[in-house]
């Protein structure tokens, strides 16, 4: 696959003319990396100094709460940009750990090259602004969504709010008591609701672990 086709997989480059893409490909210092299955790409807390574009393969994402009492594991396939919003702003560190679940290929751009593209490429600059604005608007709007009407809806919202990507398989490592504390409800009520969801084929319960084969199905 040509570099132009790889770049056009990602929203930051979409809308560019052929001439712009040729200029970007010819004057930008891209990195090309390959990661074998099981290898770690970045760890939680490490500085975000590059834009990392996953062009092929599948990554595993592990996120934890501040007290490390809840851990969430996700899967994401190409094309995907690894936490691009953390290249700028107050917290310029990765907030999750990313590992290769299959052989993965990446294109990388260090921050100086990103700054140069923002300065010289209008479409890239607008796409970055749109990315930042969309995320800001999404977070603002989430505070005004209708409150869940049932415990089951509250559990579903909890799961969605802890994931980086709102679809696909997820595994939550936490105790029912911890989920009850998070939702300010009793462990018994949480157990009843989760077992009903399990009976509906939406998730599978294990000791200290909740497996969700398809997060989006929780909304059905």
N, C-alpha and C positions, 0 to 999 in steps of 0.2 A: 504494500500500500504506500502510495506517495505521501510525502510529508504534508502536502496540502489536504489530502483526504483525511489524514489522521487529525489535523488541526480542526477541520470542519465538523468533527464529531462533538466539539465542545462549544458551548454557548459564547464563550469569550471571543471566538474567532468567526462566528456565524454572521453573515451579512457583509463580510469583506469581499471586495472585488478580486478577480484573478491577479490583477497587477499588485494590489496590496499584499496578497498572500505570497506572491513571488518575492516581493521586497522583504517581507517578514522572514521568509524561509532563507533568503540569501544574506541577510544582515543581522540575524538574531542568533545568539549562541545557545542553541538547544542542547540539552543533555539527553542521551538515550541510554536507558538502563533496563536490565532484566533481573528479576528476582525469582528464585526457585521456591517451590512449595515449602511452606513451613518457616521461611525466613521473615524476619521483622523488617518492615519498611520504616516506620517511625514509632516512637514511644510517647505515651502521655507525658507532657511536661517538657519535652524537648523543643528548642526554638524552631519556629516556622520561618525558614529562610528562603524557601523555594515554592513555586507553584509546581505541584506534581500531578500530571495528567496520566491516569490509568487508561492505556489504549487497548489492552487485551488482558484477559484473565479475571480472576475473582479474588477480592480481598476480604479478610475477616476483620471486623471492627470490634474492639473491646472498650467499653466505657464504664466508669465507676462513679458513684456518688462521693461526696467529700469524706464521709465517714467510712467508706469502703465496705458498707454493709449490703450494697446492691451492685451487681455487676451485670451488664447487658452485652451480649454477643450478637453481632449482625453479620450479614453477608452482602457484598455489593459487587456488581460486575461492571466491566467497562461498557461505555465510557463513563469516567467519573473523575472529578477533581477533588483531591484530598484537602479538605478544610481550607478553601481559598480565602475565607474571610479572616483567617488568623494571620495572614501575611501583614496586615496593618492593624491599627487600633491599640487598645489598652493591653490586651492579652495576646502577645505574639508568640504563643506556644500552642502545640497540639494538645487538645483536650481528650484525645482517645489514642489507643494503640492500634496500629494497622499491621496485619501480617498477611502473607500470601497464602491463599488456600489452593492455588494452582500456580502454574508458571505465569508470571505477570510481566508485562512490558510497559514502560513508562517513558513519557517525555517530560523533562524538567526544565524550569526556567528560574534562575536565581533572581533575587529581588531587584538587583540593578537592571537586569534585562527587562523585567516587568515594568519598572519605572520608565525605561526608555520607550517601551511600547505604548505606555500611557501618554507619553509626551508626543510621540510621532504618529500614532495610529488612532484617528478619531473613532472608528468603529469599535476598536478594542477598548478605548476609554469609555465609550457609551455603554458597552456591554458590561464592563466592570461596575459602573455606576448603577446600572439596572440590577445587577446581582446584589449589590449592597442595599439598594433601596427596597427591592423585593423582600429580602430577608428582614429588614427593619419593619416594613409594613406588616409582614406575616406575624412577627412577634408582637407588634402593637395590637393587631386585630385579635390575637389569641386571648387577650385579656378581656375581650368583650363578647366572646362566644357564649351562647346559652348554656347555663349550668346543667350538668348531667341530671337526668330525672330519676335515675335508679343507680343502685350500687354497681350493677354490671356496666353501665355507661361510665361511671367514675373509674372503674378498673381499666376499661378500654382507654380512657383518656390518659390515665397514668402510664400505660404501656406506650402509647403514641408519643407522649411528651418526653420520654427518656430515650428515644431512638433518633439517630441522625438521618435515617432514610425511612420514609413512612410506608414501606412495603417490604415483602419478602420474609424469610424466616428469621426469627429472633429467639434467643434463649435468655431468660432472666434468672440469675442466681440470687435468690433471696428466700427468706422464710415467710410463711403466711403471717406470722406475728409482725414482721417488719412491714409487710404490705398493709396490714390492719392499722399499724401506727401511722403510716403515711397518709392513709385515707380517713383516719380518725373514726374507725369502726371496730367492731369486735372480730376476733379471730374466727369465731363460729360463722358469722355472717359472710366473711370473706371466703371461708372454706365452702360454704353452700353455693355461693355465686360462682366460684372457680370450678367446682364440680359440675354445675349446670353447663358451664361453657365447655368443659371437657366432654360431657355427654353429647353436646351439639357438634363435636368434632373440631372445635376452634383452637384447642390447646391440649397439651398433655402435662399432667402433674407428676412430679417426682419429688423426692425428699430434697428440699432446698433448691429446687430447680423447676422452672416453668418453661416449656417449649411451645413456641407458637410457629406453626409451619408457614402461615401466611398472614402477616399482620393486617393487611387490608380486609381480610375476611371478617375481622371483628366488627367492622362497620355494617355488615350485611344484616 
